Amino acid sequence: MRPKIIISKTAADAAHAAARFFAETASEEASRKGFFASAISGGETPRRMHRLLGKQPYLDSIPWKSVHIFWADERCVSADDPSSNYGAAMRDFLEKVPIPNDNIHSMPVSLSPDTAACVYGDRLKSFFSGRGYNEPVFDLIFLGLGSDGHTASIFPDSEADEKGSGKVAALFGGTPKVFRITLTIPIINTAQRVAFLVTGKDKSAIVNRIISDGGGLPAARVIPSSGNLMWFLDREAGSALESKEPYL
């Protein structure tokens, strides 16, 4: 299955395109089955989209009471630490939108890393099984992309996604180099939709590599088994691609 590539002129335009997709998908799934489950990522590029979600026109177009927010990965730091993905998302939009507190599913980073991974995996299983699913199936997972080809907290030298069918893993690494909890490739690939949001000229080479041949890098192993894969890029991030979609 070939990914759908949407190239916008600027980073701001790419963030808006991603926010529109989030809002449209949330409304569609909430209307169809009563809830929308999404896993989000940290990093400055995803945060551009997050900040938009707390503003109009997205604020009123998203059925927040039916939205459930999970995390693709998290650093084992306190919520007030600048590197906390949960803390950033709360400040960027979750504190500004009418989402019930029970619909915000943060990773339990106060526990030991291995225990936190097990607990979060159990929470995912409980959430989805309670809604009729045998396995966790996210409606939408938004991912970023590192210049080394990592995504979520799955790095090129990591075995976090190689542990059988494990849904959540603990590891040590990244920048800052701390313990982390991450969804693994197996659970990411069960999602109905997976979307990368990537901007900037410095990401153009790795974007081209991942989409062209992958080279076994973590982001290249994101291939939804039955869902859709999308790339939201700005013109600079997509500048090295041999074949480009029309600009929005």
C-alpha positions, 0 to 999 in steps of 0.5 A, a space after each residue: 500500500 502506497 502512502 498518501 503524501 500531502 505537501 503544503 507550502 509552509 510548516 504552518 500550512 502543513 500543521 493546518 492540514 494535519 489539524 483538519 485531518 484530525 478534526 474530520 477523523 474525530 467527527 467521522 469516528 465519533 459519529 460512526 461508533 461513539 468514540 474516537 481514540 488517537 495517540 499523539 506524539 511530542 516534538 515541536 512539529 506535532 505541537 504546531 498541530 496541537 496548538 491549533 486544535 485548541 483554537 477555532 475552527 477546530 475547537 468547535 468542530 471536534 466532538 471532544 466528549 467522545 475523544 480519547 487521547 493516548 500517547 505514542 511515547 513519553 519520557 519518564 519525567 514529571 509533567 512539569 518537565 519541559 521534555 514531558 510530552 503529556 505536559 506539553 500537550 496539556 498546555 498546548 490544547 488539552 487544558 483549553 478544550 472540553 475533553 473529560 479528564 477520564 478521556 486523557 490517558 497519560 502514560 504512568 511514568 511515576 512507575 518504574 519503566 518496565 512496570 509503566 510499559 506493562 500497566 499502559 499495555 493493560 490499560 490499552 487492552 482494557 479500553 479497547 476490549 471494553 468497546 468490543 475489540 480483541 486488540 487495541 486498534 487506534 482510529 488515528 496515530 500521529 507520529 513525528 520523524 527524527 533525522 535518524 529515522 526514529 519515530 515515537 521512541 523507537 530508535 535505529 539501535 533499539 529493540 523496542 519494537 522487536 519483542 514479539 507482539 508487545 504493545 508497549 515497551 520501555 527503553 533508555 535513550 534519545 535526547 534527552 537520554 532518559 528512560 522512555 515508554 513507547 508504543 511498538 511497531 506492532 500496535 502502531 501497524 494495527 491502527 486504522 490511520 497513521 499519519 506522519 507530520 514532518 517539516 523543515 529542510 533538515 528532514 528532507 533527506 530522511 523523508 525521501 529515504 523512508 518513503 523511497 526505500 526505508 533501509 530498515 529504519 524504524 519509521 519505514 517499518 510503519 506499514 498499517 496492516 489494513 489501515 491508511 498511511 499518510 504523510 503531511 509535509 511542508 515544501 521543504 521537508 518534501 523537497 527531495 522526493 522524486 514524485 510530489 503530490 500537488 501542493 495544497 
